[in-house]
Amino acid sequence: MNKTVTVIGAGVAGLASGIRLLNAGYEVTIVERHHKVGGKMSQLEFDGYKFDLGPTIVMMPELYREIFELAGKNPDDYIPLERIDPMYSSYFDDGSTRYRATNDLVETVKMLDSFNDTDSEGFLKYLSDLYSRFNVAKDHFLQRSFRSKKEFYNPFIISQGLKLKTLNSADNLLRKYIKDDRMRQMIAFQTLYIGISPFKGPSLYTIIPMIEYVYGIWFIKGGMYSMAKGMATLFEEMGGTLRLNSEVERIVIEKGTAKGIEVDQQIHYSDFVMCNADFPYAMKHLVKEEKYKGKYTDKYIDEMDYSCSCFVMYFGMDKKYDEVIDIHNFVFSNDLDTNIDQIFTGDTIDDPSIYMYIPSKIDSSLAPEGKDGVYVLIPVSDLSTLKSKWTEETSQFYRGKAIDKISKLPGMENFESEIITEKQMTPKDFDNVFNAYNGATFGLRPTLTQSNHLRPQSTSPNCKNLYFTGSSTHPGAGVPIVLLSAKIGVNDLINDEQSKG
Ligand SMILES: Cc1cc2nc3c(=O)[nH]c(=O)nc-3n(C[C@H](O)[C@H](O)[C@H](O)COP(=O)(O)OP(=O)(O)OC[C@H]3O[C@@H](n4cnc5c(N)ncnc54)[C@H](O)[C@@H]3O)c2cc1C
């Protein structure tokens, strides 16, 4: 008889784990508390508009495709992908200065040459430096676990680790290569994609813009949610069982071995448990007995560092903004250093940067005819860093700031009066709806002391047959990266079973 696995959570990593486990011959049930699949990659649908709830930028599409290919399917049948170029617009000086980031090297060099005579060379050196580091990370760190000290602290891995040059900050590294403040800011800002400050975060994370410039960014027809829906469809086609609206209350552990889960005070037994619920939340609330938490006691969990959060507004508009705006747009604070500082000190952000995403520009299925849906995101502090409580006034305050900034962009002067309908997700909502601990949308912050072998691994160190996957585990946050965490977790589970004979 096939061995059984219960997966807690139908986020990206839970769905990908489910598909990989079915493919390896396990019988799999995914249990999700929300009424939709996808977790942070879910969708909001209201008044004829469809909004991606969280992720919007597709990078490393080969990892998205891999999950369908491994099951012998054609990814194009589930997630039709299209490359986006120019990739995005960046606005400075209250919208009066606009740069467009493109994969066209000729155009990029032309733009950099117009800044000064050294930045083109510096930019190419930056790309080459990060490209080399990316290859090292991909081959030796991103696709494997570190389950024992020996697996990390050995001469080969340490020599590879040194090649990653993780000790300087993203900002320091960029200063070495790029003089122009704006160009540097456009690159440095992107460490916020995984919830980390460019001033404090390891320089390795400037890998993200390198991936954009070298490999491009992509759009999935129907928006990011098509990936979640596509994975759920494939999972069910392969014979998996998906239970929505079901909150797991406890991981059942008997004599040091995970035996299943408890939902509505009923125990459901399985041979293995794969937990996609956020690791710190799960350790605190689903693993009940102290002895199975190991070093992750409630106190330890509360003392860990968390990524920043996001305040997201979803606006259904009365018109289309064809003239000026791109699909992806960044509107920078006039004082980016203070803006980033305030995100990580928990102070009120006086002049926030915003990200604006309008996929209905290229996909008419996402808004009523002749109208656009506009997603606006402000990076904000996580709830453990925030110095005051997040209240309705906080939401109103940041909504006002966002609308002020948007209204200064050409063609968007009447933005507020053109809103027909709207919803929001606050850090508290990310916590309440998806159990994202501290509302930290990218999970545990990937500091040096919370990365690689020092980040929670897929295998529970204190309990047999229990595995973890998702953004707070190694290798970290972001859709492609949690897809890798699913691959690592499932491989560990299979290897453990095979080694038992
Ligand atoms: C606003 C925002 C923008 C982002 N932008 C991008 C982007 O552009 N590109 C990119 O690559 N990444 C982006 N990300 C990051 C990316 O979305 C995440 O890293 C990824 O989706 C996390 O997936 P996950 O499976 O780890 O976790 P989750 O999506 O959090 O999944 C965990 C699941 O477990 C469920 N769960 C929790 N507790 C229980 C329980 N007790 N019982 C049952 N179910 C439970 C939750 O409801 C959830 O569905 C963004 C994230 C956010 C929030």
The ligand as an SDF file (V2000), in Angstrom:
LIG
                    3D

 53 58  0  0  0  0  0  0  0  0999 V2000
    2.4640   41.3370   -1.1530 C   0  0  0  0  0  0  0  0  0  0  0  0
    3.4490   40.2980   -1.6130 C   0  0  0  0  0  0  0  0  0  0  0  0
    4.1300   40.4610   -2.8050 C   0  0  0  0  0  0  0  0  0  0  0  0
    5.0330   39.4770   -3.2430 C   0  0  0  0  0  0  0  0  0  0  0  0
    5.6370   39.6180   -4.4610 N   0  0  0  0  0  0  0  0  0  0  0  0
    6.3540   38.5900   -4.9760 C   0  0  0  0  0  0  0  0  0  0  0  0
    6.7470   38.6020   -6.3260 C   0  0  0  0  0  0  0  0  0  0  0  0
    6.4420   39.5350   -7.0680 O   0  0  0  0  0  0  0  0  0  0  0  0
    7.4480   37.5380   -6.7970 N   0  0  0  0  0  0  0  0  0  0  0  0
    7.7640   36.4650   -6.0170 C   0  0  0  0  0  0  0  0  0  0  0  0
    8.4060   35.5230   -6.4960 O   0  0  0  0  0  0  0  0  0  0  0  0
    7.3820   36.4220   -4.7120 N   0  0  0  0  0  0  0  0  0  0  0  0
    6.6700   37.4400   -4.1820 C   0  0  0  0  0  0  0  0  0  0  0  0
    6.1910   37.3790   -2.9060 N   0  0  0  0  0  0  0  0  0  0  0  0
    6.6020   36.2630   -2.0380 C   0  0  0  0  0  0  0  0  0  0  0  0
    5.8130   34.9860   -2.3260 C   0  0  0  0  0  0  0  0  0  0  0  0
    4.4700   35.2890   -2.4920 O   0  0  0  0  0  0  0  0  0  0  0  0
    5.9640   34.0300   -1.1560 C   0  0  0  0  0  0  0  0  0  0  0  0
    7.3260   33.8220   -0.8410 O   0  0  0  0  0  0  0  0  0  0  0  0
    5.3080   32.6770   -1.4600 C   0  0  0  0  0  0  0  0  0  0  0  0
    4.0510   32.8100   -2.0730 O   0  0  0  0  0  0  0  0  0  0  0  0
    5.2000   31.9420   -0.1370 C   0  0  0  0  0  0  0  0  0  0  0  0
    4.6440   30.6850   -0.3400 O   0  0  0  0  0  0  0  0  0  0  0  0
    4.5850   29.6420    0.8600 P   0  0  0  0  0  0  0  0  0  0  0  0
    4.0660   28.3810    0.2930 O   0  0  0  0  0  0  0  0  0  0  0  0
    5.8770   29.6030    1.5520 O   0  0  0  0  0  0  0  0  0  0  0  0
    3.6040   30.2780    1.9600 O   0  0  0  0  0  0  0  0  0  0  0  0
    2.0770   30.7160    2.0200 P   0  0  0  0  0  0  0  0  0  0  0  0
    1.6390   31.3210    0.7600 O   0  0  0  0  0  0  0  0  0  0  0  0
    1.9390   31.5540    3.2310 O   0  0  0  0  0  0  0  0  0  0  0  0
    1.2970   29.3600    2.2460 O   0  0  0  0  0  0  0  0  0  0  0  0
    1.0520   28.8080    3.5200 C   0  0  0  0  0  0  0  0  0  0  0  0
   -0.3390   28.2360    3.4990 C   0  0  0  0  0  0  0  0  0  0  0  0
   -0.5800   27.5390    4.7270 O   0  0  0  0  0  0  0  0  0  0  0  0
   -1.9090   27.8300    5.1430 C   0  0  0  0  0  0  0  0  0  0  0  0
   -2.0250   27.5920    6.5840 N   0  0  0  0  0  0  0  0  0  0  0  0
   -1.4140   28.2770    7.5880 C   0  0  0  0  0  0  0  0  0  0  0  0
   -1.7580   27.7700    8.7850 N   0  0  0  0  0  0  0  0  0  0  0  0
   -2.6030   26.7360    8.5390 C   0  0  0  0  0  0  0  0  0  0  0  0
   -3.3210   25.8200    9.3740 C   0  0  0  0  0  0  0  0  0  0  0  0
   -3.2220   25.8640   10.7100 N   0  0  0  0  0  0  0  0  0  0  0  0
   -4.1160   24.9040    8.7800 N   0  0  0  0  0  0  0  0  0  0  0  0
   -4.2320   24.8310    7.4270 C   0  0  0  0  0  0  0  0  0  0  0  0
   -3.5890   25.6970    6.5910 N   0  0  0  0  0  0  0  0  0  0  0  0
   -2.7880   26.6240    7.1400 C   0  0  0  0  0  0  0  0  0  0  0  0
   -2.0770   29.2840    4.7650 C   0  0  0  0  0  0  0  0  0  0  0  0
   -3.4280   29.6760    4.7370 O   0  0  0  0  0  0  0  0  0  0  0  0
   -1.4050   29.3220    3.3950 C   0  0  0  0  0  0  0  0  0  0  0  0
   -2.2930   29.0060    2.3570 O   0  0  0  0  0  0  0  0  0  0  0  0
    5.2760   38.3350   -2.4410 C   0  0  0  0  0  0  0  0  0  0  0  0
    4.5870   38.1710   -1.2420 C   0  0  0  0  0  0  0  0  0  0  0  0
    3.6600   39.1330   -0.8440 C   0  0  0  0  0  0  0  0  0  0  0  0
    2.8750   38.9000    0.4170 C   0  0  0  0  0  0  0  0  0  0  0  0
  1  2  1  0
  2  3  1  0
  2 52  2  0
  3  4  2  0
  4  5  1  0
  4 50  1  0
  5  6  2  0
  6  7  1  0
  6 13  1  0
  7  8  2  0
  7  9  1  0
  9 10  1  0
 10 11  2  0
 10 12  1  0
 12 13  2  0
 13 14  1  0
 14 15  1  0
 14 50  1  0
 15 16  1  0
 16 17  1  0
 16 18  1  0
 18 19  1  0
 18 20  1  0
 20 21  1  0
 20 22  1  0
 22 23  1  0
 23 24  1  0
 24 25  2  0
 24 26  1  0
 24 27  1  0
 27 28  1  0
 28 29  2  0
 28 30  1  0
 28 31  1  0
 31 32  1  0
 32 33  1  0
 33 34  1  0
 33 48  1  0
 34 35  1  0
 35 36  1  0
 35 46  1  0
 36 37  1  0
 36 45  1  0
 37 38  2  0
 38 39  1  0
 39 40  1  0
 39 45  2  0
 40 41  1  0
 40 42  2  0
 42 43  1  0
 43 44  2  0
 44 45  1  0
 46 47  1  0
 46 48  1  0
 48 49  1  0
 50 51  2  0
 51 52  1  0
 52 53  1  0
M  END
$$$$
